[in-house]
Amino acid sequence: MPFVPHTDEDIRAMLAAIGVESVEALFDEIPRSLRAHPLPELPPATNELEIVRLMHSRAEHDRRYRTFIGAGAYEHHVPAAVWQIATRGEFYTSYTPYQAEASQGTLQVLYEYQSMMTALTALAVTNASLYDGASALAEAVLMAVRTHKSSRRVLIPRTVHPSYRKTVRTIVKNQDIEIVELPYDLPRGHVDPQYLAEMELGDFAALVIPQPNFFGVLEPVDALTDWANARGALAIALVNPLSLALLKPPGRWGRNGADIAVGDGQPLGIPLSAGGPYYGFMACRKELVRQMPGRIVGRTVDAQGRTGFALTLQAREQHIRRSRATSNICTNQGLMVTASTIHMALLGPEGLRRVARVCHAGLSMLLGKLSAVPGVSRVFDAPAFHESALKFSVPAEDVLRALRARGILGGLSLKSDYPEIGDGVLVCVTETKTESDLSEYASHVARIVGDRFTPAPCAPNSAP
């Protein structure tokens, strides 16, 4: 709502109707010591025209950058129809569909979304979404521990997104669950199954398998899934949903498939939006459905045989006894899921494949251009999708700073999270980048690296 429509007379009438002298009296149970005090640093109130001029002035200070940053949030083209439909009042203002008879449209959208995600992941069941990809991974860890019962240890490779690993630790650390981080093969950039076979890891409930991993590298998912299953543990797939348009889905990894698949739905029609809101997805085998957090929408028929939709599973603490709940994160990103459903319906399977192919081809083209630049090299030599880690012979921050001055967000520095890589930068290419964009990026990098390391010409020999 762009403004508050109540006049002073309206407010006085409402207060009189409920027998209260002032709005302040509505909050009398809050001790004065806990109440917020006036903020003297705020400027005086101003009118709408002046506010609009101020905001335009501030906006002019921002620049429009071409971004080559991925790392879990990706700049994809979102067709205009997606949010034109998603922001219709029927979707935009609807709340959780507790009353099935009044929420058939919302429930059908969620059911269609679930159907699409089961097709992408090749698993039997998906829920109606979770908060984001990181918390979805934490929920999968809790789900695996509940299912396994004999172990409270979970293996997570260091090739999993650093923020995801931090989120998982934060959520499970007080539940007596041990997180064991697994190293990766530095030349290849993925977990080495042979190394795992030689390690004494003891009993564990699950192995998390990212695909592609944080570096964009493809993990040996078949071998890792079979290795986990052979030890009685669950395989948790952490996937980019767009990559599933090209890559083998988690339900077909190894001999039996992954048990749970999670990830962030942002690549499916959700704009970057300065970091959110996004949503998390989760799919699993049918045998695990009672351990799945969140809601599941089912399709049925009514007494007259007409198709209808209803919430068939609600296993969160707002719905059942708290001690029996599978999750206490009571959120369902319905609007984001609605946008993703529309996005996937518009593109269809072939459209998603084309987008994924263009992303992969663009990355290959950029890597080819950069391979000709002295002082630039790939960190890993394994196949990659969407993004890749590069290493510069100059400080990475200097390169990124220089690119930013030229209107390019050149990637994400890996130095703080992966110091063993050195001056590494994670670079991402999506379908929004043209060949001209890639050539410009490579030429700027060549000049920046070349200017930094080109030796100064020797002074003429002045000796007699």
VENZIUR-V215384 format. One record per pair of residues at least 4 apart in sequence whose C-alpha atoms are under 8 Angstrom apart, sorted by the first residue. I is the first residue (numbers start at 1). J is the second residue. D is the distance in Angstrom with one decimal. If there is no record, write none. Layout:
i=(I:I)
j=(J:J)
d=(D:D)
This chain:
i=(6:6:7:8:9:10:11:12:13:14:15:15:15:15:15:16:16:20:20:21:22:23:24:30:30:31:46:46:47:48:49:50:51:52:53:54:55:56:57:58:63:64:65:65:65:65:66:66:66:67:67:67:67:67:68:68:68:68:68:68:68:69:69:69:69:69:69:69:69:70:70:70:70:70:70:70:70:70:71:71:71:71:71:72:72:72:73:73:73:73:74:74:74:74:75:75:75:75:75:76:76:76:76:76:76:77:77:77:78:78:78:78:78:79:79:79:80:81:82:82:82:82:82:82:83:83:84:85:85:86:86:86:86:86:86:87:87:88:89:89:90:91:91:91:92:94:96:96:97:97:97:97:97:98:98:99:100:100:100:100:100:103:104:104:104:104:105:106:107:107:107:107:107:108:108:109:109:109:110:110:110:110:110:110:110:111:111:111:111:111:111:112:112:113:113:113:113:113:113:114:114:114:114:114:114:115:115:116:116:116:117:117:117:118:118:118:118:118:118:119:120:120:120:120:121:121:121:121:121:121:122:122:122:122:123:123:123:123:123:123:124:124:124:124:125:125:125:125:125:126:126:126:126:126:127:127:127:127:127:127:127:127:127:128:128:128:128:128:128:128:128:129:129:129:129:129:129:129:129:129:129:130:130:130:130:130:130:130:130:130:130:131:131:131:131:131:131:131:131:131:132:132:132:132:132:132:132:132:133:133:133:133:133:133:133:133:133:134:134:134:134:134:134:134:134:134:135:135:135:135:135:136:136:136:136:136:136:136:137:137:137:137:137:137:138:138:138:138:138:138:139:139:139:140:140:140:140:140:141:141:141:141:141:142:142:143:143:143:143:144:144:144:144:145:145:145:145:145:145:146:147:147:148:148:148:149:150:151:151:151:152:152:152:152:152:153:153:153:153:153:153:153:153:154:154:154:154:154:154:154:154:154:155:155:155:155:155:155:155:155:156:156:156:156:156:156:156:156:156:157:157:157:157:157:157:157:158:158:158:158:158:159:159:159:159:159:159:159:159:159:160:160:160:160:160:160:161:161:161:162:162:163:164:165:166:167:168:169:169:172:172:173:173:182:183:184:184:184:184:185:185:185:185:186:186:187:187:187:188:188:188:189:189:189:189:189:189:190:190:190:190:190:191:191:191:192:192:193:193:193:193:193:194:195:197:203:204:205:205:205:206:206:206:206:206:207:207:207:207:207:208:208:208:208:209:209:209:209:209:209:209:209:210:210:210:210:210:211:211:211:211:211:211:211:211:212:212:212:212:212:212:212:212:212:213:213:213:215:215:215:215:215:216:216:216:216:216:216:217:217:217:217:217:217:217:218:218:218:218:220:221:221:221:222:222:222:222:223:223:224:224:225:225:225:225:225:225:226:226:226:226:227:228:228:228:228:229:229:229:234:234:234:235:235:235:236:236:236:236:236:237:237:237:237:237:237:238:238:238:239:239:239:239:239:239:240:240:240:240:240:241:241:241:241:241:241:242:242:242:242:242:243:243:243:244:244:245:245:245:245:246:246:246:248:248:249:250:250:250:251:251:251:251:252:252:252:253:253:254:259:259:260:260:260:260:261:261:261:262:262:262:262:263:263:263:264:264:264:264:265:265:265:265:265:265:266:266:266:266:266:268:268:268:269:269:269:269:270:270:270:270:272:273:277:278:278:279:279:279:284:284:284:285:288:290:291:292:292:293:293:293:293:293:293:294:294:294:294:294:294:294:294:294:295:295:295:295:295:295:296:296:296:296:297:297:297:297:297:298:298:298:298:299:299:299:299:300:300:300:300:301:301:301:301:301:302:302:302:314:314:315:315:315:315:315:315:316:316:316:316:316:316:316:316:317:317:317:317:317:317:317:317:317:318:318:318:320:320:321:333:334:335:336:337:338:339:340:341:342:343:344:344:344:347:347:348:349:350:351:352:353:354:355:355:356:356:357:358:358:358:359:359:359:359:359:359:360:360:360:360:360:361:362:362:362:362:362:362:362:362:363:363:363:363:363:363:363:363:364:365:365:366:366:366:366:367:367:368:369:369:369:370:370:370:370:371:371:371:373:373:373:374:374:374:375:375:375:375:376:376:376:376:377:377:377:378:378:378:378:379:379:379:379:379:380:384:386:386:386:387:387:387:387:388:388:388:389:389:389:389:390:390:390:390:391:391:391:391:391:391:392:392:392:392:393:393:394:394:394:394:394:394:395:395:396:396:396:396:396:397:397:398:399:399:399:399:400:400:400:400:401:402:402:403:403:403:403:403:403:404:404:404:408:410:410:411:411:411:411:412:412:412:413:413:413:413:414:414:414:414:414:414:414:414:415:415:415:415:415:415:418:429:433:433:434:435:436:437:438:439:440:441:442:443:444:445:446:447:448:449:450)
j=(10:11:11:12:13:14:15:16:17:18:19:20:21:22:23:20:21:25:26:25:26:27:28:34:35:35:50:51:51:52:53:54:55:56:57:58:59:60:61:62:407:407:404:407:408:409:407:408:409:75:408:409:410:411:408:409:410:411:427:428:429:74:409:410:411:412:426:427:428:74:75:387:411:412:426:427:428:429:161:214:412:426:428:161:214:264:266:267:272:275:266:267:272:430:267:271:272:430:432:267:269:271:430:431:432:269:431:432:82:269:270:271:343:83:269:343:84:85:86:269:339:340:342:343:87:339:88:339:342:91:92:335:338:339:342:91:92:92:93:94:94:106:335:338:335:106:332:334:102:103:106:107:311:103:311:103:104:107:309:310:311:107:108:308:309:310:109:110:111:297:309:310:311:112:309:113:338:341:114:128:297:334:337:338:341:115:128:297:298:299:309:116:341:117:128:337:338:340:341:118:125:126:127:128:297:119:126:120:341:344:121:126:283:122:123:124:125:126:283:123:241:244:245:249:244:249:250:251:261:283:249:250:251:252:250:251:283:284:285:286:283:284:285:286:283:284:285:286:289:281:282:283:284:296:281:282:283:292:293:294:295:296:297:281:294:295:296:297:332:334:337:279:280:281:282:294:295:332:333:334:337:135:136:279:280:281:282:294:331:332:333:135:136:278:279:280:329:331:332:333:136:263:264:265:278:279:280:281:137:164:262:263:264:265:279:280:281:138:163:164:165:167:168:263:264:280:139:164:167:168:280:140:262:263:264:280:281:282:141:164:168:238:262:263:142:167:168:169:171:172:143:293:327:144:236:260:262:282:145:154:168:206:236:146:172:147:291:292:326:148:205:206:234:149:151:152:153:205:206:291:288:291:205:233:234:205:205:203:204:205:176:177:178:204:205:177:178:179:180:203:204:205:206:177:178:179:180:204:205:206:207:208:179:180:181:182:204:206:207:208:160:165:179:180:181:182:207:208:209:181:182:183:184:191:208:209:162:181:182:183:184:183:184:189:190:191:210:213:214:215:164:165:209:210:213:214:165:213:214:166:417:167:168:169:170:171:172:173:179:176:177:177:178:191:191:189:190:191:192:189:190:191:192:190:380:379:380:381:380:381:382:215:217:379:380:381:382:213:217:218:219:220:195:219:220:196:220:197:220:223:224:227:198:199:227:231:233:232:233:234:228:233:234:235:236:228:233:234:235:236:235:236:237:238:219:221:224:225:235:236:237:238:214:219:237:238:239:217:218:219:221:237:238:239:240:216:217:218:219:239:240:243:384:385:217:218:219:384:387:388:389:426:384:385:386:387:388:389:380:382:383:384:385:387:388:382:383:384:385:224:225:253:254:226:253:254:255:227:254:228:254:229:235:253:254:257:258:230:254:255:256:231:232:233:234:235:233:234:235:258:259:260:258:259:260:258:259:260:261:262:250:258:259:260:261:262:261:262:263:243:244:261:262:263:264:244:263:264:265:267:245:263:264:265:267:268:246:267:268:352:356:247:356:385:248:249:349:352:353:356:353:356:357:252:253:253:257:258:261:256:257:258:259:256:257:258:257:258:258:284:285:282:283:284:285:282:283:284:280:281:282:283:280:281:282:278:279:280:281:270:278:279:280:281:340:270:271:272:278:279:340:343:344:339:340:343:344:278:336:339:340:276:277:336:333:336:333:336:337:288:289:292:289:292:315:326:315:326:314:315:316:325:326:327:313:314:315:316:326:327:330:331:332:311:312:313:314:315:316:311:312:313:314:309:310:311:312:313:309:310:311:312:307:308:309:310:307:308:309:310:305:306:307:308:309:306:307:308:319:320:319:320:324:325:326:327:320:322:325:326:327:328:329:330:321:322:323:324:325:326:327:328:330:322:328:330:324:325:325:337:338:339:340:341:342:343:344:345:346:347:348:349:352:351:352:352:353:354:355:356:357:358:359:431:360:431:361:362:430:431:363:385:386:429:430:431:364:385:386:429:430:365:366:429:430:431:433:434:435:438:367:385:386:387:388:428:429:430:368:369:438:370:438:439:442:371:378:372:373:439:442:376:377:442:446:376:377:378:442:445:446:446:449:450:392:393:394:449:390:391:392:393:390:391:392:388:389:390:391:389:390:391:421:424:389:388:428:429:430:426:427:428:429:426:427:428:424:425:426:427:424:425:426:427:396:421:422:423:424:425:396:423:424:449:423:449:398:399:423:449:452:453:399:423:400:413:423:424:425:401:413:402:403:445:448:449:404:409:410:411:405:406:448:407:408:409:410:444:445:408:409:410:441:427:441:425:426:427:428:425:426:427:423:424:425:426:418:419:421:422:423:424:425:426:419:420:421:422:423:424:422:433:437:438:438:439:440:441:442:443:444:445:446:447:448:449:450:451:452:453:454)
d=(5.5:6.4:6.4:6.2:6.2:6.3:6.2:6.1:6.2:6.5:6.0:5.1:6.4:6.6:7.5:6.1:7.2:6.7:7.5:6.7:7.2:7.6:7.0:6.8:7.0:6.8:6.5:6.7:6.3:6.2:6.4:6.1:6.2:6.2:6.2:6.3:6.1:6.3:7.0:7.3:7.5:7.1:7.9:5.0:5.3:6.3:6.5:4.9:6.1:7.7:5.9:4.6:6.5:7.5:7.5:5.8:5.2:5.2:5.7:4.9:6.0:7.4:6.6:6.5:4.3:6.0:7.3:5.8:5.4:5.0:7.6:7.2:7.3:7.8:7.7:6.9:5.1:7.8:7.6:6.6:7.4:7.4:7.8:7.7:7.8:7.9:6.7:7.3:6.5:7.7:7.4:6.1:6.8:7.5:7.8:7.0:6.3:6.8:7.2:6.7:7.6:7.4:6.3:6.6:6.1:7.7:7.3:6.3:6.9:5.3:7.3:7.2:7.4:7.9:7.9:7.5:6.3:6.0:6.1:7.2:5.8:8.0:5.7:5.7:5.7:6.4:6.9:8.0:7.9:5.9:6.4:7.0:6.2:5.5:7.7:6.3:4.8:5.7:5.5:7.6:6.2:7.0:6.9:7.6:6.5:7.7:7.7:7.7:7.8:5.5:6.9:6.8:8.0:7.8:7.7:6.2:6.1:7.5:6.9:5.5:7.4:6.0:6.0:7.0:6.2:7.9:6.3:6.4:6.1:6.6:5.9:6.6:7.8:6.1:6.3:6.1:6.4:7.0:6.2:6.1:6.6:7.8:7.3:7.2:8.0:6.2:7.8:5.5:6.7:7.5:7.8:6.2:7.0:6.2:7.6:7.0:7.7:7.6:5.2:6.2:7.5:5.4:6.5:6.5:7.9:6.3:7.8:6.3:7.8:7.8:6.1:6.7:7.6:5.4:5.3:6.1:6.2:6.2:6.9:7.4:7.3:6.1:7.0:6.6:7.1:4.9:5.6:6.0:7.2:7.2:5.8:6.6:4.6:6.8:7.4:5.0:6.2:5.7:5.8:8.0:7.3:6.3:5.3:5.5:5.4:5.5:6.4:6.1:7.1:7.5:5.6:4.1:6.5:7.1:7.1:6.1:6.7:7.6:7.7:6.2:5.5:4.8:7.6:7.6:6.8:5.5:5.6:7.0:6.9:7.7:7.8:6.5:5.6:4.9:6.8:7.0:7.7:5.7:6.2:7.6:7.1:7.5:6.1:5.9:4.5:5.9:7.5:6.8:6.6:5.6:6.6:6.4:7.0:7.4:5.1:5.3:7.8:6.2:6.6:6.4:6.0:7.7:5.7:7.8:5.8:4.1:3.8:7.5:6.3:7.7:6.9:4.5:3.9:7.4:6.5:4.3:6.9:6.6:7.3:4.6:7.8:6.1:7.1:7.4:7.5:7.5:6.2:7.6:6.6:6.9:7.4:6.2:6.1:6.7:8.0:5.5:6.7:6.8:6.3:7.3:6.9:7.3:6.1:7.1:6.4:7.1:4.6:8.0:6.6:7.2:6.0:7.3:7.3:6.1:7.1:7.0:7.4:7.9:6.3:7.1:7.9:7.4:8.0:6.2:7.4:6.2:5.9:6.7:7.6:6.0:6.2:6.2:6.6:5.9:6.8:5.7:7.8:5.7:7.6:7.5:7.6:7.3:5.6:7.2:7.8:7.8:7.6:6.3:5.4:5.3:7.1:5.0:6.2:6.7:6.2:5.9:4.7:5.9:7.1:7.4:4.7:5.7:7.4:7.6:6.4:5.2:6.1:5.7:5.6:5.0:6.0:7.7:6.1:4.8:5.9:6.7:7.3:6.3:4.8:6.3:7.1:7.7:6.9:6.1:4.9:6.0:6.2:5.2:7.6:5.2:4.3:6.1:7.0:7.1:7.0:7.5:7.5:6.0:5.9:5.8:6.7:8.0:6.8:7.6:6.7:7.7:7.3:5.6:5.5:7.0:6.9:6.8:8.0:6.1:5.9:5.5:6.4:7.5:5.1:6.3:7.0:6.1:6.2:6.3:6.2:6.3:6.1:5.3:7.1:7.2:5.9:6.0:7.3:7.7:6.8:6.2:5.2:4.5:6.6:5.4:5.6:5.8:6.1:7.5:7.1:7.2:5.3:6.5:5.0:5.4:5.2:7.2:6.3:8.0:5.4:7.6:6.8:7.7:6.7:7.2:5.5:7.7:8.0:6.8:7.6:6.6:7.9:6.2:7.7:6.5:6.2:7.7:6.5:6.4:7.9:7.8:6.3:7.7:4.9:6.2:7.0:4.8:4.4:5.7:6.8:6.3:7.1:6.4:5.2:6.0:6.2:4.7:6.0:6.8:7.6:6.9:7.4:7.8:7.0:6.0:4.9:5.9:7.6:7.0:5.9:4.4:5.8:7.7:5.8:6.0:7.5:7.2:6.1:4.9:6.9:5.1:5.4:4.8:6.5:6.5:6.9:7.7:7.3:6.7:5.5:6.4:6.8:8.0:6.7:5.7:5.9:6.8:5.1:5.3:6.2:4.8:5.4:7.7:8.0:6.3:5.9:4.2:6.5:7.9:7.1:7.2:6.0:5.5:7.1:6.3:5.9:6.3:7.2:6.2:4.9:4.0:7.6:6.0:6.4:6.2:7.9:6.2:5.7:6.5:5.7:7.1:6.4:5.9:5.5:6.6:7.7:6.7:6.7:5.2:6.4:6.1:5.2:6.1:6.9:7.4:5.9:7.8:5.0:5.4:6.6:6.2:6.1:4.8:5.7:7.5:6.3:6.3:7.8:6.1:4.4:6.2:5.9:5.1:5.4:7.6:7.8:7.1:6.3:5.3:7.9:7.0:6.1:6.9:7.8:7.7:7.5:7.1:7.5:6.7:7.1:7.5:8.0:6.4:7.0:6.8:6.4:5.9:6.3:7.6:6.5:5.7:7.0:5.9:5.0:6.7:6.0:6.8:7.6:6.6:7.1:6.9:6.0:5.3:6.6:7.6:4.4:5.4:7.4:6.8:4.5:7.2:4.3:6.0:7.8:5.6:5.7:7.1:5.7:4.3:6.8:5.6:5.1:6.2:7.1:5.4:4.5:6.5:5.7:5.6:7.0:7.2:5.9:4.6:6.2:7.6:6.7:5.5:5.8:6.4:7.5:4.9:7.2:7.8:5.4:6.6:5.2:6.4:6.9:6.1:5.1:5.3:7.8:6.8:6.8:7.0:6.9:6.5:7.4:7.6:7.6:6.5:5.8:6.5:7.3:6.5:6.9:7.9:6.9:6.7:7.9:6.4:7.5:6.8:7.8:5.8:6.4:7.9:5.1:5.6:7.9:6.1:5.9:6.0:7.9:7.3:7.8:8.0:7.5:6.8:7.6:5.4:4.7:6.8:7.9:5.9:5.8:5.0:6.8:6.8:5.7:4.5:5.6:7.1:5.7:5.5:6.1:5.5:7.1:5.9:4.6:6.6:5.8:5.3:6.0:7.6:5.1:5.1:4.4:5.3:7.9:5.4:6.6:6.5:6.3:7.8:6.6:6.6:8.0:5.5:5.8:7.4:6.4:7.7:4.8:5.7:5.2:6.1:7.6:6.8:6.1:4.7:7.8:7.5:4.8:7.4:6.5:5.5:7.5:7.5:7.8:6.9:6.9:6.4:6.5:6.2:6.0:6.4:6.3:6.1:6.3:6.0:6.0:6.1:6.1:6.3:5.5:7.7:7.5:4.4:6.0:6.3:6.3:6.2:6.3:6.2:6.1:6.1:6.2:6.3:6.2:7.9:6.0:5.9:7.2:5.5:6.3:7.7:5.7:5.9:4.5:5.1:6.3:5.6:5.5:7.7:7.8:6.1:6.2:6.0:6.9:7.3:7.4:7.9:7.6:7.8:6.1:7.6:6.2:6.6:7.8:7.1:5.3:7.8:6.1:6.3:7.6:6.1:5.7:7.5:7.2:5.9:8.0:7.1:7.4:7.3:6.2:6.6:7.6:5.7:7.9:6.5:6.2:7.9:8.0:8.0:5.7:7.6:7.9:7.7:5.6:4.9:7.6:6.7:6.9:5.8:4.8:6.6:5.7:5.3:6.7:7.5:6.1:4.5:6.0:5.5:5.3:5.9:7.5:7.4:7.0:6.5:5.8:5.8:6.7:6.8:5.4:4.1:6.2:5.7:5.5:6.6:6.3:5.5:4.4:6.2:5.4:5.2:6.3:7.2:7.8:7.9:7.6:5.7:4.4:6.3:6.4:6.0:6.7:7.8:7.5:7.6:7.3:7.4:7.3:6.7:7.4:7.9:6.7:5.7:6.2:6.5:5.0:6.4:6.6:5.9:7.0:6.1:6.2:7.3:6.6:7.4:6.1:7.0:5.6:7.1:6.4:6.7:7.1:6.5:5.2:6.5:6.0:7.1:7.6:4.8:5.4:7.0:7.7:6.8:7.9:5.9:5.4:4.7:7.0:5.3:5.0:6.8:7.4:6.0:4.5:6.4:5.5:7.1:7.4:7.7:7.1:5.2:5.5:6.8:4.7:7.8:6.9:5.8:6.0:6.3:7.5:6.7:5.8:6.9:6.5:6.1:6.1:6.2:6.2:6.1:6.1:6.3:6.1:6.3:6.1:6.0:5.7:5.7:6.3:6.4:5.5)
